[in-house]
Amino acid sequence: MNSHGRHWMALAVLGCLAAALARPGSAAEAALHLKMGDLERSYLLHRPAALGRQAPVALVIMLHGGFGTGKQAQQSYHWNELADREGFVVAYPDGIGRSWNAGGICCGPALRGAVDDVGFLDHLIQEISAAENIDPRRVYLAGMSNGAAMAYRYACEGRVALAAIGPVAGTFSFACARAHAVSVLAIHGLDDQHVPFAGGQGTQGVTQGQWRPVKETLDILRRADDCAPAVAVRDGPVETVRASCAQGRAVVLEKITGAGHQWPGSSRKGLLQRLLGGDPPSTALDATTALWTFFRDHPAPP
């Protein structure tokens, strides 16, 4: 095993410790499995107990970061509480080897094993949609770091039409000439040393190779969405760059000065946050609330 593999394995072990120390999950969740060829894939599903099944509802799929798990993402990012208040279903799938094959340089065992994570997400969305009466115009994909890169890849290659994606601390890790039309809210710290905002090789983390600059990634999505020129507005450490696009879509970037590689508003602080390889969460923005507000306001066009 080379040094890259040993580093990934060591951090994965630390991630296991983080999960072991985490709080128990909600009683409203179910641990489910999906067969993909020779692989049995797992995910958690949270449907609020008070949510009826008569009317179609929104679905948010939350992709954990590298070294994380669906359980860790559930406990870190507070989607369940928001789903209970707002009335939607949220799923937390597990990557293979605590990683997603986002293509190009990212990431870990899933990339090295050429895992078909695009196909997995195709089947996952279809299975949940059929079982949970999901509104096909309100299917959303959020992700952290490696999960954010996977959300971008799905926006380029996925078969199921998404209403919006919400990548946090990620960018394209592979060549995507043209993405599908989809609304985007991207959140990125300007001091991120794992996935640099300006692109290139990170000075922290284990990924080897060149990340695409966040601006270039969003330019691809703006072209796919036929967007007007973007307008920037600053509020303290947060600069919002918004482009309004055809058919009511939007491509928005939240740039956070002083923030590193993290999910703003996350509960992962101190030891557990460091074990998962990230920086202390920024308090300048609650990423989960910001993403849901954006998702809610951007269903897919009729």
C-alpha positions as CSV (number, residue, x, y, z in Angstrom):
1,M,0.0,0.0,0.0
2,N,1.4,3.4,-1.0
3,S,1.5,6.4,1.4
4,H,-1.7,7.8,-0.2
5,G,-3.5,4.6,0.6
6,R,-2.1,4.4,4.2
7,H,-3.1,8.0,4.8
8,W,-6.7,7.4,3.6
9,M,-6.9,4.2,5.7
10,A,-5.7,6.0,8.8
11,L,-8.2,8.8,8.4
12,A,-10.9,6.3,7.8
13,V,-10.1,4.6,11.1
14,L,-10.4,8.0,12.8
15,G,-13.7,8.5,11.0
16,C,-14.9,5.3,12.6
17,L,-14.0,6.7,16.0
18,A,-15.9,9.9,15.2
19,A,-19.0,7.9,14.3
20,A,-18.8,5.8,17.4
21,L,-18.8,8.9,19.6
22,A,-21.7,10.5,17.8
23,R,-25.3,10.8,19.1
24,P,-27.9,8.1,18.4
25,G,-30.1,8.8,15.3
26,S,-33.8,9.8,15.1
27,A,-36.5,7.2,15.6
28,A,-38.1,8.2,12.3
29,E,-35.1,6.9,10.3
30,A,-34.8,3.6,8.5
31,A,-31.5,1.9,7.5
32,L,-32.0,0.5,4.0
33,H,-30.0,-1.4,1.3
34,L,-29.9,-1.3,-2.5
35,K,-28.3,-4.1,-4.6
36,M,-26.0,-2.8,-7.3
37,G,-24.4,-5.7,-9.2
38,D,-22.0,-7.4,-6.7
39,L,-22.3,-4.5,-4.3
40,E,-24.9,-4.0,-1.6
41,R,-25.2,-0.3,-1.0
42,S,-26.6,1.2,2.2
43,Y,-28.4,4.4,3.1
44,L,-30.4,6.0,5.9
45,L,-33.8,7.5,5.1
46,H,-35.6,10.0,7.3
47,R,-39.3,10.6,6.7
48,P,-40.9,12.9,9.3
49,A,-43.5,11.0,11.3
50,A,-46.0,13.7,10.8
51,L,-45.6,13.8,7.0
52,G,-48.5,12.3,5.1
53,R,-48.3,10.3,1.9
54,Q,-51.2,11.7,0.0
55,A,-49.3,14.6,-1.6
56,P,-45.9,14.3,-3.3
57,V,-43.0,15.7,-1.3
58,A,-39.5,16.9,-1.8
59,L,-36.4,14.7,-1.5
60,V,-33.0,15.9,-0.4
61,I,-30.1,13.5,-0.8
62,M,-27.1,14.4,1.4
63,L,-23.7,13.0,0.3
64,H,-21.1,12.8,3.0
65,G,-17.5,14.0,2.6
66,G,-14.4,11.8,2.3
67,F,-13.9,9.6,5.4
68,G,-17.5,10.3,6.4
69,T,-20.6,8.1,6.4
70,G,-24.4,8.7,5.9
71,K,-24.8,8.5,9.7
72,Q,-22.1,11.0,10.3
73,A,-23.7,13.4,7.7
74,Q,-27.0,13.0,9.4
75,Q,-25.6,13.9,12.8
76,S,-23.4,16.7,11.5
77,Y,-25.6,18.8,9.2
78,H,-29.0,18.8,10.9
79,W,-31.2,18.0,7.9
80,N,-33.5,15.8,10.0
81,E,-34.6,18.7,12.2
82,L,-35.2,20.9,9.1
83,A,-37.1,18.1,7.3
84,D,-39.4,17.7,10.4
85,R,-40.2,21.4,10.4
86,E,-40.5,21.9,6.6
87,G,-42.0,18.5,5.6
88,F,-39.6,16.7,3.2
89,V,-37.8,13.4,3.0
90,V,-34.0,13.2,3.4
91,A,-31.6,10.4,2.5
92,Y,-28.0,9.8,3.6
93,P,-26.3,7.2,1.4
94,D,-22.9,5.6,2.2
95,G,-20.0,5.8,-0.2
96,I,-17.8,2.8,-0.8
97,G,-14.8,2.9,1.5
98,R,-16.1,6.2,2.9
99,S,-15.7,7.8,-0.5
100,W,-17.4,8.7,-3.7
101,N,-16.1,8.2,-7.2
102,A,-16.4,11.8,-8.4
103,G,-14.1,11.1,-11.3
104,G,-10.8,12.6,-12.3
105,I,-8.7,13.0,-9.1
106,C,-11.5,12.3,-6.6
107,C,-11.6,10.3,-4.4
108,G,-10.1,7.4,-2.4
109,P,-11.2,3.8,-2.7
110,A,-14.3,4.5,-4.8
111,L,-12.2,6.3,-7.4
112,R,-9.5,3.6,-7.4
113,G,-12.2,0.8,-7.7
114,A,-14.0,2.6,-10.5
115,V,-17.3,2.4,-8.5
116,D,-20.3,3.4,-10.5
117,D,-21.6,6.0,-8.1
118,V,-23.5,7.9,-10.8
119,G,-25.5,4.7,-11.5
120,F,-26.0,4.1,-7.8
121,L,-27.5,7.6,-7.4
122,D,-29.7,7.0,-10.5
123,H,-31.1,3.8,-8.8
124,L,-31.3,5.4,-5.3
125,I,-33.4,8.3,-6.5
126,Q,-35.7,6.1,-8.5
127,E,-36.2,3.6,-5.6
128,I,-36.9,6.3,-3.0
129,S,-39.2,8.2,-5.4
130,A,-41.3,5.2,-6.0
131,A,-41.5,4.2,-2.3
132,E,-42.0,7.6,-0.8
133,N,-44.2,9.5,-3.2
134,I,-41.5,12.0,-4.2
135,D,-42.4,15.0,-6.4
136,P,-40.2,14.6,-9.5
137,R,-39.8,18.4,-9.8
138,R,-38.3,18.6,-6.3
139,V,-35.4,16.2,-6.1
140,Y,-32.2,17.8,-4.7
141,L,-28.6,16.7,-4.2
142,A,-26.4,18.2,-1.5
143,G,-22.8,17.2,-0.7
144,M,-19.8,18.1,1.4
145,S,-16.2,18.0,-0.1
146,N,-15.9,14.6,-1.9
147,G,-19.7,14.5,-1.8
148,A,-19.9,18.0,-3.3
149,A,-17.6,16.8,-6.2
150,M,-20.0,13.9,-6.6
151,A,-23.0,16.2,-6.8
152,Y,-21.2,18.1,-9.5
153,R,-20.5,14.9,-11.4
154,Y,-24.1,13.8,-11.2
155,A,-25.2,17.2,-12.6
156,C,-23.0,16.4,-15.6
157,E,-23.7,12.6,-16.0
158,G,-26.8,11.6,-14.0
159,R,-29.9,10.2,-15.8
160,V,-32.5,11.5,-13.3
161,A,-33.3,15.2,-13.8
162,L,-32.6,17.2,-10.6
163,A,-34.1,20.5,-9.6
164,A,-31.0,21.7,-7.9
165,I,-27.7,20.8,-6.3
166,G,-26.0,22.2,-3.2
167,P,-22.2,21.5,-3.3
168,V,-20.3,22.7,-0.2
169,A,-16.4,22.9,-0.3
170,G,-16.1,21.1,-3.6
171,T,-15.7,21.6,-7.3
172,F,-15.4,19.6,-10.5
173,S,-12.6,17.0,-10.3
174,F,-12.9,15.8,-13.9
175,A,-13.6,17.2,-17.3
176,C,-17.3,18.1,-17.9
177,A,-17.9,19.9,-21.2
178,R,-21.5,20.5,-20.6
179,A,-23.7,19.9,-17.5
180,H,-27.4,19.3,-17.4
181,A,-29.6,22.3,-16.8
182,V,-30.0,22.5,-13.0
183,S,-30.1,25.2,-10.3
184,V,-27.0,25.4,-8.1
185,L,-26.2,26.9,-4.7
186,A,-22.5,26.5,-4.1
187,I,-20.9,27.3,-0.8
188,H,-17.1,27.6,-0.5
189,G,-14.6,29.0,2.0
190,L,-11.9,31.3,0.5
191,D,-9.3,29.8,2.9
192,D,-10.0,26.2,1.9
193,Q,-6.7,24.4,1.6
194,H,-8.1,21.0,0.7
195,V,-10.1,22.1,-2.3
196,P,-8.7,25.5,-3.2
197,F,-11.3,28.1,-4.4
198,A,-8.9,29.1,-7.1
199,G,-8.3,25.5,-8.2
200,G,-5.0,23.6,-8.3
201,Q,-3.4,21.2,-5.9
202,G,-4.6,21.4,-2.2
203,T,-1.9,21.8,0.4
204,Q,-3.9,19.7,2.9
205,G,-5.8,16.5,2.5
206,V,-4.9,13.4,0.5
207,T,-6.2,14.1,-3.0
208,Q,-3.5,14.3,-5.6
209,G,-4.0,16.4,-8.7
210,Q,-5.5,19.6,-9.9
211,W,-9.0,20.8,-8.9
212,R,-10.9,23.0,-11.3
213,P,-11.4,26.5,-10.0
214,V,-14.8,27.0,-8.5
215,K,-15.6,29.9,-11.0
216,E,-14.8,27.7,-14.0
217,T,-17.1,24.9,-12.6
218,L,-20.0,27.4,-12.1
219,D,-19.3,28.9,-15.6
220,I,-20.1,25.4,-17.1
221,L,-23.4,25.3,-15.1
222,R,-24.3,28.9,-16.1
223,R,-23.9,28.1,-19.7
224,A,-26.0,24.9,-19.3
225,D,-28.7,27.0,-17.6
226,D,-28.6,30.0,-20.1
227,C,-27.9,32.5,-17.3
228,A,-27.7,36.3,-17.3
229,P,-24.5,37.9,-16.0
230,A,-23.9,37.3,-12.3
231,V,-24.4,40.1,-9.7
232,A,-22.4,40.1,-6.5
233,V,-23.5,41.4,-3.1
234,R,-21.5,41.4,0.1
235,D,-22.8,41.0,3.6
236,G,-19.9,40.9,6.1
237,P,-17.7,37.9,5.4
238,V,-20.2,36.4,2.9
239,E,-20.2,37.5,-0.7
240,T,-23.2,36.2,-2.8
241,V,-22.7,35.9,-6.5
242,R,-26.1,35.3,-8.2
243,A,-27.0,34.6,-11.8
244,S,-30.6,34.4,-12.8
245,C,-31.2,31.8,-15.6
246,A,-33.8,30.6,-18.0
247,Q,-36.9,28.8,-16.8
248,G,-36.6,30.2,-13.3
249,R,-33.3,28.5,-12.5
250,A,-30.4,30.2,-10.7
251,V,-26.7,29.6,-10.2
252,V,-25.5,31.1,-6.9
253,L,-22.2,31.1,-5.1
254,E,-21.7,32.0,-1.4
255,K,-18.0,32.8,-0.9
256,I,-17.0,33.0,2.8
257,T,-14.0,35.0,3.8
258,G,-11.9,33.4,6.6
259,A,-13.6,30.0,6.2
260,G,-11.7,26.8,5.4
261,H,-12.7,23.3,4.4
262,Q,-16.0,22.9,6.3
263,W,-19.8,22.9,6.3
264,P,-20.9,26.3,7.8
265,G,-23.1,25.8,10.8
266,S,-22.1,22.2,11.2
267,S,-22.0,20.7,14.7
268,R,-18.7,19.0,14.0
269,K,-16.3,21.0,16.2
270,G,-13.1,20.3,18.1
271,L,-11.8,16.7,18.1
272,L,-14.5,15.1,15.9
273,Q,-14.1,17.8,13.2
274,R,-10.4,17.4,13.1
275,L,-10.7,13.6,12.9
276,L,-12.8,14.1,9.8
277,G,-10.1,16.2,8.2
278,G,-11.9,19.5,8.1
279,D,-11.6,23.0,9.6
280,P,-13.8,24.5,12.4
281,P,-17.3,25.3,10.9
282,S,-17.9,28.9,10.0
283,T,-20.6,30.7,11.8
284,A,-21.1,33.3,9.0
285,L,-23.8,31.1,7.4
286,D,-25.9,28.1,8.2
287,A,-25.3,26.0,5.1
288,T,-28.2,23.6,5.7
289,T,-30.8,26.3,6.1
290,A,-29.4,28.2,3.2
291,L,-29.5,25.2,0.9
292,W,-33.0,24.2,1.9
293,T,-34.3,27.7,1.3
294,F,-32.7,27.7,-2.1
295,F,-34.0,24.3,-2.9
296,R,-37.5,25.1,-1.8
297,D,-37.5,28.2,-4.1
298,H,-36.1,26.4,-7.1
299,P,-38.2,23.4,-8.2
300,A,-37.5,22.1,-11.6
301,P,-39.5,23.8,-14.4
302,P,-42.9,22.2,-15.3
